[in-house]
């Protein structure tokens, strides 16, 4: 929008992708070990081609599932401007949700122990006229993003937008 400035732009912490990718890798490794245990032949029937086909199918499925997990993570962004907070997500179709800073009623930051180790956290934003609370999960550098959000809300309430001299620098996307 005209006069709107981006204050912070980030996506979920990379650790969101890790469990899915590791799970797929472990399952693929287990299946491949199982394929290696298949004998070369049973009676007079040679199974070498079956082993190769199963290994190739497992590898293709693992790559596809891992890629989907990565793309979902890569295509979700949290953007804070001097007027609103925006969540964009979707690989094939895009969903964009925004909350005007003036409508925000309450904000909370939660940093469970595991998230604190990796420098991430969750931010909950309650706003007027919406169906409850928007949750921003595993935000990297959560305290910094939360501070930018509070500064932007304060700037909005004092003068309609964050003052240029106090606008925080963008948070780098991870």
C-alpha positions in Angstrom: 0.0 0.0 0.0 1.1 3.6 -0.5 3.3 4.8 2.3 3.7 1.4 3.8 7.2 0.3 4.8 8.4 -3.2 5.5 9.9 -3.4 9.0 10.6 -7.1 9.3 10.4 -10.1 7.0 11.0 -13.7 8.1 9.8 -17.2 7.8 9.5 -20.0 10.2 12.7 -21.4 11.7 14.4 -24.0 9.6 13.9 -26.5 12.4 10.2 -26.8 11.2 11.5 -28.7 8.2 14.0 -30.9 10.0 11.7 -33.6 11.6 9.9 -34.3 8.3 13.0 -34.5 6.3 14.8 -36.7 8.9 11.8 -38.9 9.1 11.7 -39.4 5.3 15.5 -40.0 5.3 15.3 -42.6 8.1 12.4 -44.5 6.5 14.2 -44.4 3.1 17.4 -45.7 4.7 15.5 -48.5 6.5 13.7 -49.6 3.2 17.0 -49.5 1.3 18.7 -51.7 3.9 15.7 -54.0 3.6 16.2 -54.0 -0.2 19.8 -55.0 0.3 18.7 -57.9 2.4 16.6 -59.3 -0.4 18.5 -62.2 -1.9 19.7 -62.0 -5.5 17.6 -64.9 -6.5 14.9 -67.1 -5.1 15.1 -70.5 -6.7 15.6 -69.9 -10.4 14.0 -66.4 -10.3 16.6 -63.5 -10.3 15.5 -60.5 -8.1 18.2 -58.0 -9.1 15.8 -55.9 -11.2 13.3 -55.9 -8.3 15.9 -54.6 -5.9 16.8 -51.8 -8.2 13.2 -50.8 -8.9 12.3 -50.8 -5.2 15.4 -48.7 -4.3 14.6 -46.2 -7.1 11.0 -45.9 -6.1 11.9 -45.3 -2.5 14.5 -42.7 -3.5 11.9 -40.9 -5.7 9.3 -40.9 -3.0 11.8 -39.6 -0.4 12.9 -36.8 -2.7 9.3 -35.8 -3.5 8.1 -35.8 0.2 11.3 -33.9 1.3 10.8 -31.4 -1.5 7.2 -30.8 -0.5 8.1 -30.2 3.1 10.9 -27.8 2.1 8.6 -25.9 -0.3 5.9 -25.5 2.3 8.4 -24.0 4.7 10.0 -21.8 2.0 6.7 -20.4 0.9 5.5 -19.2 4.3 6.5 -15.7 5.3 5.8 -13.4 8.2 6.0 -9.7 7.2 5.6 -6.7 9.5 5.0 -3.3 8.0 4.4 0.1 9.6 0.6 -0.6 9.1 0.0 -4.3 9.4 1.3 -7.8 10.1 1.0 -10.2 7.2 1.2 -14.0 6.9 1.7 -15.4 3.4 1.6 -19.1 2.7 1.0 -21.7 0.0 2.9 -23.5 -2.7 0.5 -23.8 -5.6 -2.1 -21.3 -4.3 -1.3 -18.4 -2.0 -3.2 -17.4 1.1 -2.5 -13.9 2.5 -3.8 -12.9 5.9 -3.2 -9.5 7.4 -4.0 -7.7 10.6 -3.9 -3.9 10.8 -1.8 -2.7 13.7 -4.6 -0.6 15.0 -6.9 -3.6 15.4 -4.4 -5.6 17.5 -5.8 -6.0 21.0 -3.2 -8.2 22.6 0.1 -9.9 21.8 1.9 -12.8 23.5 5.3 -14.4 23.0 5.9 -18.0 24.0 9.4 -19.5 24.0 9.4 -23.2 25.1 12.7 -24.6 26.2 13.5 -26.3 22.9 12.7 -23.2 20.9 14.9 -21.1 23.2 17.9 -23.3 22.4 17.4 -22.6 18.7 16.5 -18.9 19.1 12.9 -19.3 18.0 9.5 -18.8 19.6 5.8 -18.4 19.0 3.9 -15.1 18.8 0.1 -14.9 19.3 -1.7 -11.8 18.0 -5.3 -11.1 19.1 -7.2 -8.6 17.1 -10.6 -7.0 17.0 -13.1 -8.3 14.4 -11.3 -11.5 13.8 -12.0 -15.1 14.7 -9.7 -15.3 17.7 -6.0 -15.3 17.7 -3.4 -15.6 14.9 -0.5 -17.8 15.7 3.0 -17.2 14.3 4.9 -20.4 15.0 8.6 -20.9 15.4 9.6 -17.4 14.4 13.4 -17.1 14.3 14.9 -14.4 16.4 11.5 -14.2 18.1 12.4 -11.6 20.7 13.6 -9.3 18.0 10.5 -9.7 15.8 8.3 -9.3 18.8 10.1 -6.1 19.8 9.6 -4.8 16.2 5.9 -5.7 16.4 5.5 -3.8 19.7 7.3 -0.8 18.4 5.2 -0.7 15.3 2.0 -1.0 17.3 3.1 1.8 19.6 4.1 3.9 16.6 0.7 3.3 15.0 -1.2 4.2 18.1 0.8 7.4 18.6 0.6 8.7 15.1 -0.9 6.4 12.6 2.3 4.7 11.5 5.8 3.9 12.9 8.0 7.0 12.9 10.8 6.7 10.4 13.5 7.4 13.0 12.4 4.5 15.2 11.5 2.0 12.5 13.5 -1.2 13.1 15.7 -2.7 10.4 14.2 -5.7 8.5 14.8 -9.1 10.1 16.7 -11.2 7.6 14.7 -14.2 6.3 16.2 -17.5 7.3 
